[in-house]
Amino acid sequence: MAYTAAAITISDKGYRGEREDTSGPNLVKILTEKGFDVTYTAIVPDEAEMIQSELLKCADEKKIIAEVPWASI
């Protein structure tokens, strides 16, 4: 049985479309190679309320959550 996962990139510039998100797709690739079914991806700004909202949404859907802060991967 594959686990479902969410990949969330935290990046102000990525959220505003000022920078291409390469971290999120890299994370999806890594998770997929490890056998996860990545069913949700998102880019959110570095704002606590928006991050919390995304995390709660994914937790409610019982996904394993992987975050990429500051687009560092």
Beta strands, then each sheet from edge to edge (+ up, - down):
strand 1: 4-10
strand 2: 37-44
strand 3: 64-69
sheet 1: 2+ 1+ 3+
end
